[in-house]
Amino acid sequence: MSFKYHLFIMIFFFSLITWNGPVSMHNLQGIEGGGAETKESIPGKVIRKGEGISEEIKKDKKLKLTVERVVEYLLKNNLDVKKVLLDYKGASSELLDYKSKYDIHVIANGAYSINDNPNKVLAPYYGKTTTTGNAGVGLQKQFDTGTTVTTSYTGIYQKFDGLSNRSPLFLSNEGYQSGIRIEVKQELLKNFMGQSDRLTEKKLANSEKMNRQVAKFRLAGLLVDAVIGYWNVAIAEMNLETGKKHLDSTIGIRDLIQRNLNLGLSEREEILDWDGRVMVSRNNFERAGKFLFDARLGVYRILDLDSGLDIEIGRTFRTTPPDVEYTRAVKDAFLKRIDWGNQQTMVKNAELEYRITYSDLLPSLRLKLSAGNQDYDPLYSKTFNSVNRDYSAGFEMTYPLENTRAEVKLRNARLNYMKASVDMKSMEKSIIDEIASLVKECEISFRIYEQTRKSREYAQEYYYQVYNKFRRGRYSAVQLKLAQDSFISSEQEELKNLINYNISLLKRDFARNVIFENLGIDIDGILKRADN
């Protein structure tokens, strides 16, 4: 049989045992993708190049924001979101790095040597100088069954100089030896049939899942911050409106006092007093304007918008009673909360680590099998012209007499498992208490908002009546001012409690991990596209 025939058999055999199916090659793409059409997070929408919010800004020079559009622009533009998506994409790096141990490796070696024979008596028979050259090349692959397969081709050249004609090597003082070998190594105890490798891979896969869930949790937090920032602009606008009404009302009262002064129904010092009140109201109005300016800057920063852009905030505060009872909220939390799911995975990983560490206490016993062919001929082209069997079987065992390190690792793994189990029980109680508190907070916040709304209606009606009677001289300016202050205070209190109620709803839904669901955001689809 020819050398080419043997080499073909070796490569074909190795290809059969290492082939894992076709491998598709993907171009490197950024998180935002490079296609002409990209599905966004809002269901029912397909945002193409040149469309969406950016195109609306170009046309109208003004952006009307709603909660849905805040979400859309946050997921497209926010820099922190882009970093989270990068972290999500890199969550698989550790697992991929571990799986690289199963990659096919090319092994090669070569050497050239010249040796003088120190035994002058035997030198005429075995050569005064021996020149040797050897080379080898092969392929090696490790499998998750704890098996290592190596195929190799070796070639050795030898030449003996200074031989006597009485030497048996005289007629063939130069020759070539070639060999083909397939070697299999199998772990039988410590990593029995690759069990520890598979457990380690499973543990890393769990860690990857946890890291991806953490990225999703961070996205939910950024979304909550964006919605609260959006609400801050609405609050600032309402405060500015309230400040404007307060200023206009104070100026109106001052003008009425001026009119009454002309009629002899008020004193001049009252004008001085109300001139001062006008200045205070104007200062408060200016502060409200600055608060609105800062709130808008926060939105520009979160959504990565031009600070010169004119934005309009839609009022989307909820004023209806809470509709999620305690039982449903607890069920949602234990089904959907990321921290609870990750804690369960941590317990599983601690158990896997214990099983992996336990196997380290066993001896390492390897079975070695090999089969091949060796041939020799003075003419290199005629090596492998016959079958010269080369088989071997054996085993190798290593075990430390004192395996203190493995025992300590096993002890720590057992303690970590117990700690993770205790942490899970503690978290379970904490989640139940948190949900109970948040559900109760929503109920109380709504009742407080309802009461302050009614109180504002009473204060508003009282103020209008006092104002009308003040114009006819039936109430003093002090009484009118007290009525005005009470009305303004009730308006601010109503707004404050409305916001507190909506924030309590947001906290409750964040604790249930239904933020994306409530807003109709396909967060899994967004993260999947980011991972490509």
Salt bridges, closest charged atoms under 4 A:
GLU32 OE2 - LYS82 NZ 3.11
GLU37 OE1 - ARG48 NH2 2.93
GLU56 OE1 - ARG69 NH1 2.71
GLU72 OE1 - LYS45 NZ 3.55
ASP80 OD1 - LYS83 NZ 3.51
ASP87 OD2 - ARG218 NH1 2.84
GLU187 OE1 - ARG366 NE 3.72
ASP197 OD1 - LYS101 NZ 3.28
GLU201 OE2 - LYS99 NZ 3.75
GLU208 OE2 - ARG212 NE 3.09
GLU237 OE2 - ARG296 NH2 3.01
GLU237 OE1 - ARG315 NH2 3.76
GLU241 OE2 - ARG315 NH2 3.27
ASP248 OD2 - LYS244 NZ 2.83
ASP255 OD1 - ARG254 NE 3.13
ASP273 OD2 - ARG277 NE 3.09
ASP275 OD1 - ARG254 NH1 2.69
ASP294 OD2 - LYS290 NZ 2.74
GLU312 OE1 - LYS62 NZ 3.66
ASP323 OD1 - ARG318 NH2 3.39
ASP332 OD2 - ARG328 NE 3.88
ASP332 OD1 - LYS336 NZ 3.96
ASP332 OD2 - ARG512 NH2 2.66
ASP339 OD2 - ARG337 NH2 2.67
GLU353 OE1 - LYS203 NZ 2.43
ASP360 OD2 - LYS409 NZ 3.78
ASP390 OD2 - ARG181 NH2 2.43
GLU396 OE1 - LYS368 NZ 3.29
GLU434 OE1 - ARG337 NH1 2.98
GLU450 OE2 - ARG453 NE 3.38
GLU457 OE2 - ARG453 NH1 2.95
ASP485 OD1 - LYS481 NZ 2.19
GLU491 OE2 - LYS245 NZ 2.67
GLU494 OE1 - ARG456 NE 2.67
ASP509 OD1 - ARG508 NE 3.11
ASP509 OD1 - ARG512 NH1 2.66
GLU517 OE1 - LYS336 NZ 2.91
ASP524 OD1 - LYS216 NZ 2.77
ASP531 OD2 - ARG212 NH2 3.18
